[in-house]
Amino acid sequence: MIKNHVVMILNAVVLILGGVYGYFVSGSPTALIAPAIGVILLALSFPTKKENHTMAHIGVALTLISSITFIIIGFRRSNWIVIGMGIITFLCFDLYILNFILRKKQREANKNSV
């Protein structure tokens, strides 16, 4: 399974590149919201790598909120770049949750074997 901090970095790169591309295509400063979220996720990936659970949960919450927001706004504006970023971000959210479930099962298995 891919570690959460790696998923966070990949999601951050997608948001930064997609948002910068959207800014140069449209010229709208609101296109820079996605890169700002990407920079925040990139910053949160380092404490997440060091097993800081609070920062990991903040990153997961930010990912969920931004994915839903990107998908809704993308459909309202018929903007496929924003919809794509929202879908990729939601897939990253799914990976976070799957990783949390797997880690919990591993902890329980280790606890029962001791």
Secondary structure as GFF3:
##gff-version 3
##sequence-region A 1 114
A	DSSP	alpha_helix	4	26	.	.	.	ID=ss1
A	DSSP	three_ten_helix	29	32	.	.	.	ID=ss2
A	DSSP	alpha_helix	33	49	.	.	.	ID=ss3
A	DSSP	alpha_helix	53	77	.	.	.	ID=ss4
A	DSSP	alpha_helix	80	113	.	.	.	ID=ss5
###
